[in-house]
Amino acid sequence: MERYNNTDILTTEYTNRPYYKGKFYPNVPLSESDVYVITTVGDRLDNLAYSYYRDSTLWWIIAMANNNITKGALFLEPGTQLRIPTDINIILNQYKQFNKAR
């Protein structure tokens, strides 16, 4: 699956079974440059991320910025106001710092 392309695969010490290493996500601060949109039928986080960032794997930035969406849902509820952070460099740098190999 594409969403796991950049995820480390580890194995357990006892069973030698593979599992994906968890990721840590930073808080997404408010910014005056944030864009606000109202969702319509068929909107998805990955499609919105592609529209705004040209990278569908950055869907988590929009998810972390909005606590009013159903976690784990594929489609967004039509009529929901979403905050789309536009200055994502700080967020991505924090993400890289949080998930450095330890």
N, CA and C atoms as an extended XYZ file, in Angstrom:
306
Properties=species:S:1:pos:R:3:atomname:S:1:resname:S:1:resid:I:1 pbc="F F F"
N         0.840       -1.179        0.000 N   MET     1
C         0.000        0.000        0.000 CA  MET     1
C         0.884        1.241        0.000 C   MET     1
N         0.519        2.200       -0.801 N   GLU     2
C         1.331        3.387       -0.989 CA  GLU     2
C         1.534        4.178        0.298 C   GLU     2
N         0.525        4.219        1.167 N   ARG     3
C         0.666        5.030        2.371 CA  ARG     3
C         1.732        4.505        3.318 C   ARG     3
N         2.178        3.286        3.119 N   TYR     4
C         3.222        2.707        3.963 CA  TYR     4
C         4.604        2.740        3.305 C   TYR     4
N         4.749        3.387        2.157 N   ASN     5
C         6.020        3.399        1.434 CA  ASN     5
C         7.171        3.941        2.263 C   ASN     5
N         6.931        4.955        3.079 N   ASN     6
C         7.989        5.569        3.862 CA  ASN     6
C         7.963        5.141        5.322 C   ASN     6
N         7.356        4.008        5.607 N   THR     7
C         7.249        3.517        6.967 CA  THR     7
C         8.202        2.354        7.174 C   THR     7
N         8.948        2.413        8.269 N   ASP     8
C         9.888        1.339        8.575 CA  ASP     8
C         9.150        0.074        8.969 C   ASP     8
N         9.655       -1.058        8.504 N   ILE     9
C         9.096       -2.352        8.888 CA  ILE     9
C        10.057       -2.974        9.883 C   ILE     9
N         9.542       -3.306       11.048 N   LEU    10
C        10.331       -3.899       12.117 CA  LEU    10
C         9.839       -5.316       12.376 C   LEU    10
N        10.566       -6.056       13.177 N   THR    11
C        10.105       -7.381       13.575 CA  THR    11
C        10.146       -7.481       15.094 C   THR    11
N         9.261       -8.307       15.632 N   THR    12
C         9.243       -8.495       17.079 CA  THR    12
C        10.368       -9.426       17.488 C   THR    12
N        10.840       -9.238       18.664 N   GLU    13
C        11.962      -10.033       19.174 CA  GLU    13
C        11.571      -11.492       19.387 C   GLU    13
N        10.339      -11.715       19.781 N   TYR    14
C         9.926      -13.063       20.170 CA  TYR    14
C         9.348      -13.890       19.034 C   TYR    14
N         8.568      -13.263       18.167 N   THR    15
C         7.905      -14.037       17.115 CA  THR    15
C         8.501      -13.801       15.732 C   THR    15
N         9.340      -12.799       15.605 N   ASN    16
C         9.965      -12.454       14.336 CA  ASN    16
C         8.935      -12.056       13.273 C   ASN    16
N         7.768      -11.595       13.726 N   ARG    17
C         6.720      -11.159       12.803 CA  ARG    17
C         6.908       -9.693       12.468 C   ARG    17
N         6.749       -9.321       11.207 N   PRO    18
C         6.923       -7.914       10.823 CA  PRO    18
C         5.734       -7.050       11.252 C   PRO    18
N         6.038       -5.778       11.537 N   TYR    19
C         5.003       -4.787       11.822 CA  TYR    19
C         5.533       -3.424       11.398 C   TYR    19
N         4.605       -2.500       11.198 N   TYR    20
C         4.991       -1.158       10.785 CA  TYR    20
C         5.273       -0.306       12.008 C   TYR    20
N         6.358        0.452       11.952 N   LYS    21
C         6.718        1.364       13.025 CA  LYS    21
C         5.712        2.512       13.040 C   LYS    21
N         5.236        2.877       14.215 N   GLY    22
C         4.281        3.967       14.353 CA  GLY    22
C         4.893        5.319       14.023 C   GLY    22
N         4.052        6.252       13.648 N   LYS    23
C         4.481        7.608       13.334 CA  LYS    23
C         3.948        8.568       14.392 C   LYS    23
N         4.683        9.641       14.621 N   PHE    24
C         4.273       10.689       15.532 CA  PHE    24
C         4.010       11.940       14.718 C   PHE    24
N         2.878       12.579       14.984 N   TYR    25
C         2.470       13.745       14.210 CA  TYR    25
C         2.471       14.988       15.086 C   TYR    25
N         2.987       16.108       14.568 N   PRO    26
C         3.013       17.342       15.355 CA  PRO    26
C         1.650       18.020       15.379 C   PRO    26
N         1.482       18.905       16.343 N   ASN    27
C         0.299       19.759       16.346 CA  ASN    27
C         0.416       20.729       15.175 C   ASN    27
N        -0.711       21.138       14.649 N   VAL    28
C        -0.720       22.053       13.506 CA  VAL    28
C        -1.243       23.397       14.008 C   VAL    28
N        -0.345       24.376       14.169 N   PRO    29
C        -0.760       25.670       14.723 CA  PRO    29
C        -1.601       26.482       13.742 C   PRO    29
N        -2.419       27.364       14.299 N   LEU    30
C        -3.189       28.298       13.478 CA  LEU    30
C        -2.251       29.299       12.829 C   LEU    30
N        -2.623       29.745       11.655 N   SER    31
C        -1.845       30.746       10.945 CA  SER    31
C        -2.810       31.659       10.198 C   SER    31
N        -2.426       32.915       10.057 N   GLU    32
C        -3.267       33.859        9.321 CA  GLU    32
C        -3.370       33.486        7.847 C   GLU    32
N        -2.424       32.687        7.359 N   SER    33
C        -2.444       32.313        5.944 CA  SER    33
C        -3.282       31.056        5.669 C   SER    33
N        -3.824       30.434        6.716 N   ASP    34
C        -4.652       29.238        6.522 CA  ASP    34
C        -5.851       29.550        5.625 C   ASP    34
N        -6.262       28.552        4.864 N   VAL    35
C        -7.418       28.664        3.981 CA  VAL    35
C        -8.552       27.853        4.604 C   VAL    35
N        -9.759       28.355        4.497 N   TYR    36
C       -10.925       27.645        5.011 CA  TYR    36
C       -11.826       27.260        3.841 C   TYR    36
N       -12.271       26.000        3.850 N   VAL    37
C       -13.140       25.508        2.782 CA  VAL    37
C       -14.336       24.795        3.412 C   VAL    37
N       -15.389       24.694        2.649 N   ILE    38
C       -16.570       23.918        3.035 CA  ILE    38
C       -16.586       22.686        2.144 C   ILE    38
N       -16.655       21.502        2.760 N   THR    39
C       -16.605       20.261        1.991 CA  THR    39
C       -17.885       20.052        1.192 C   THR    39
N       -17.732       19.335        0.092 N   THR    40
C       -18.870       18.964       -0.740 CA  THR    40
C       -18.889       17.440       -0.866 C   THR    40
N       -19.913       16.917       -1.474 N   VAL    41
C       -20.063       15.473       -1.645 CA  VAL    41
C       -18.846       14.906       -2.375 C   VAL    41
N       -18.253       13.870       -1.814 N   GLY    42
C       -17.127       13.200       -2.447 CA  GLY    42
C       -15.759       13.701       -2.024 C   GLY    42
N       -15.696       14.778       -1.230 N   ASP    43
C       -14.396       15.274       -0.777 CA  ASP    43
C       -13.714       14.252        0.127 C   ASP    43
N       -12.392       14.128       -0.078 N   ARG    44
C       -11.558       13.240        0.743 CA  ARG    44
C       -10.299       13.999        1.130 C   ARG    44
N        -9.707       13.614        2.261 N   LEU    45
C        -8.507       14.295        2.729 CA  LEU    45
C        -7.350       14.168        1.748 C   LEU    45
N        -7.181       12.984        1.169 N   ASP    46
C        -6.057       12.806        0.244 CA  ASP    46
C        -6.213       13.667       -1.007 C   ASP    46
N        -7.439       13.802       -1.496 N   ASN    47
C        -7.673       14.638       -2.674 CA  ASN    47
C        -7.473       16.121       -2.358 C   ASN    47
N        -7.911       16.539       -1.178 N   LEU    48
C        -7.686       17.927       -0.776 CA  LEU    48
C        -6.193       18.207       -0.615 C   LEU    48
N        -5.476       17.263       -0.017 N   ALA    49
C        -4.026       17.431        0.142 CA  ALA    49
C        -3.354       17.551       -1.222 C   ALA    49
N        -3.787       16.763       -2.167 N   TYR    50
C        -3.205       16.868       -3.508 CA  TYR    50
C        -3.530       18.224       -4.136 C   TYR    50
N        -4.757       18.683       -3.951 N   SER    51
C        -5.170       19.975       -4.521 CA  SER    51
C        -4.355       21.134       -3.957 C   SER    51
N        -4.086       21.102       -2.656 N   TYR    52
C        -3.404       22.228       -2.017 CA  TYR    52
C        -1.889       22.057       -1.931 C   TYR    52
N        -1.409       20.818       -1.804 N   TYR    53
C         0.027       20.587       -1.593 CA  TYR    53
C         0.693       19.840       -2.750 C   TYR    53
N        -0.087       19.367       -3.694 N   ARG    54
C         0.408       18.526       -4.792 CA  ARG    54
C         1.045       17.241       -4.285 C   ARG    54
N         0.550       16.766       -3.127 N   ASP    55
C         1.052       15.533       -2.519 CA  ASP    55
C        -0.060       14.929       -1.667 C   ASP    55
N        -0.680       13.874       -2.155 N   SER    56
C        -1.812       13.274       -1.448 CA  SER    56
C        -1.411       12.623       -0.126 C   SER    56
N        -0.118       12.312        0.058 N   THR    57
C         0.320       11.678        1.308 CA  THR    57
C         0.352       12.666        2.470 C   THR    57
N         0.156       13.936        2.195 N   LEU    58
C         0.130       14.941        3.268 CA  LEU    58
C        -1.285       15.177        3.811 C   LEU    58
N        -2.172       14.231        3.582 N   TRP    59
C        -3.550       14.302        4.080 CA  TRP    59
C        -3.588       14.500        5.591 C   TRP    59
N        -2.601       13.958        6.288 N   TRP    60
C        -2.585       14.010        7.750 CA  TRP    60
C        -2.462       15.438        8.276 C   TRP    60
N        -1.878       16.347        7.501 N   ILE    61
C        -1.776       17.741        7.943 CA  ILE    61
C        -3.174       18.334        8.075 C   ILE    61
N        -4.011       18.082        7.087 N   ILE    62
C        -5.387       18.589        7.137 CA  ILE    62
C        -6.152       17.895        8.264 C   ILE    62
N        -5.935       16.602        8.424 N   ALA    63
C        -6.614       15.858        9.491 CA  ALA    63
C        -6.227       16.391       10.870 C   ALA    63
N        -4.936       16.652       11.080 N   MET    64
C        -4.469       17.149       12.369 CA  MET    64
C        -4.941       18.576       12.644 C   MET    64
N        -5.192       19.337       11.604 N   ALA    65
C        -5.638       20.725       11.764 CA  ALA    65
C        -7.130       20.830       12.078 C   ALA    65
N        -7.858       19.733       11.917 N   ASN    66
C        -9.310       19.767       12.061 CA  ASN    66
C        -9.785       18.663       12.987 C   ASN    66
N       -10.254       19.050       14.172 N   ASN    67
C       -10.767       18.035       15.094 CA  ASN    67
C       -12.263       17.808       14.906 C   ASN    67
N       -12.853       18.436       13.897 N   ASN    68
C       -14.290       18.292       13.646 CA  ASN    68
C       -14.610       17.242       12.578 C   ASN    68
N       -13.618       16.442       12.191 N   ILE    69
C       -13.877       15.403       11.197 CA  ILE    69
C       -13.811       14.038       11.859 C   ILE    69
N       -14.531       13.107       11.303 N   THR    70
C       -14.557       11.747       11.829 CA  THR    70
C       -13.238       11.065       11.515 C   THR    70
N       -12.530       10.647       12.550 N   LYS    71
C       -11.233       10.001       12.351 CA  LYS    71
C       -11.424        8.652       11.671 C   LYS    71
N       -10.614        8.391       10.667 N   GLY    72
C       -10.655        7.117        9.966 CA  GLY    72
C       -11.654        7.051        8.825 C   GLY    72
N       -12.444        8.100        8.635 N   ALA    73
C       -13.439        8.093        7.560 CA  ALA    73
C       -12.765        8.387        6.223 C   ALA    73
N       -13.189        7.683        5.178 N   LEU    74
C       -12.635        7.928        3.850 CA  LEU    74
C       -13.185        9.224        3.266 C   LEU    74
N       -14.495        9.392        3.304 N   PHE    75
C       -15.124       10.585        2.755 CA  PHE    75
C       -15.470       11.541        3.883 C   PHE    75
N       -15.403       12.825        3.576 N   LEU    76
C       -15.734       13.862        4.553 CA  LEU    76
C       -17.212       14.185        4.473 C   LEU    76
N       -17.776       14.557        5.595 N   GLU    77
C       -19.187       14.923        5.662 CA  GLU    77
C       -19.387       16.229        4.881 C   GLU    77
N       -20.278       16.247        3.882 N   PRO    78
C       -20.529       17.482        3.129 CA  PRO    78
C       -20.989       18.606        4.061 C   PRO    78
N       -20.519       19.812        3.792 N   GLY    79
C       -20.910       20.974        4.586 CA  GLY    79
C       -20.019       21.234        5.788 C   GLY    79
N       -18.954       20.468        5.949 N   THR    80
C       -18.036       20.646        7.068 CA  THR    80
C       -16.995       21.706        6.713 C   THR    80
N       -16.779       22.648        7.622 N   GLN    81
C       -15.732       23.645        7.401 CA  GLN    81
C       -14.387       23.042        7.797 C   GLN    81
N       -13.409       23.134        6.898 N   LEU    82
C       -12.064       22.628        7.157 CA  LEU    82
C       -11.052       23.756        7.064 C   LEU    82
N       -10.056       23.666        7.930 N   ARG    83
C        -8.917       24.581        7.866 CA  ARG    83
C        -7.809       23.882        7.096 C   ARG    83
N        -7.305       24.521        6.067 N   ILE    84
C        -6.208       23.981        5.263 CA  ILE    84
C        -4.965       24.828        5.553 C   ILE    84
N        -4.017       24.290        6.330 N   PRO    85
C        -2.785       25.046        6.567 CA  PRO    85
C        -2.029       25.232        5.252 C   PRO    85
N        -1.511       26.421        5.031 N   THR    86
C        -0.795       26.678        3.782 CA  THR    86
C         0.715       26.722        3.969 C   THR    86
N         1.176       27.134        5.138 N   ASP    87
C         2.618       27.180        5.401 CA  ASP    87
C         3.003       25.889        6.113 C   ASP    87
N         3.328       24.863        5.326 N   ILE    88
C         3.521       23.532        5.913 CA  ILE    88
C         4.976       23.172        6.179 C   ILE    88
N         5.917       24.039        5.842 N   ASN    89
C         7.332       23.709        6.031 CA  ASN    89
C         7.681       23.437        7.496 C   ASN    89
N         7.192       24.257        8.410 N   ILE    90
C         7.464       24.046        9.834 CA  ILE    90
C         6.849       22.729       10.292 C   ILE    90
N         5.649       22.444        9.841 N   ILE    91
C         4.967       21.201       10.216 CA  ILE    91
C         5.754       19.994        9.716 C   ILE    91
N         6.208       20.045        8.475 N   LEU    92
C         6.973       18.928        7.915 CA  LEU    92
C         8.319       18.758        8.605 C   LEU    92
N         8.965       19.853        8.976 N   ASN    93
C        10.230       19.755        9.711 CA  ASN    93
C        10.026       19.122       11.083 C   ASN    93
N         8.946       19.502       11.779 N   GLN    94
C         8.644       18.889       13.072 CA  GLN    94
C         8.354       17.400       12.901 C   GLN    94
N         7.619       17.051       11.868 N   TYR    95
C         7.307       15.645       11.596 CA  TYR    95
C         8.599       14.846       11.409 C   TYR    95
N         9.522       15.392       10.636 N   LYS    96
C        10.809       14.701       10.416 CA  LYS    96
C        11.580       14.553       11.716 C   LYS    96
N        11.572       15.589       12.543 N   GLN    97
C        12.272       15.516       13.830 CA  GLN    97
C        11.650       14.464       14.745 C   GLN    97
N        10.330       14.433       14.797 N   PHE    98
C         9.627       13.473       15.656 CA  PHE    98
C         9.874       12.030       15.237 C   PHE    98
N        10.107       11.812       13.954 N   ASN    99
C        10.179       10.450       13.435 CA  ASN    99
C        11.569       10.044       12.961 C   ASN    99
N        12.578       10.718       13.439 N   LYS   100
C        13.942       10.305       13.133 CA  LYS   100
C        14.180        8.907       13.683 C   LYS   100
N        15.050        8.168       13.022 N   ALA   101
C        15.390        6.835       13.507 CA  ALA   101
C        16.013        6.967       14.898 C   ALA   101
N        15.538        6.132       15.806 N   ARG   102
C        16.045        6.194       17.182 CA  ARG   102
C        16.850        4.984       17.488 C   ARG   102
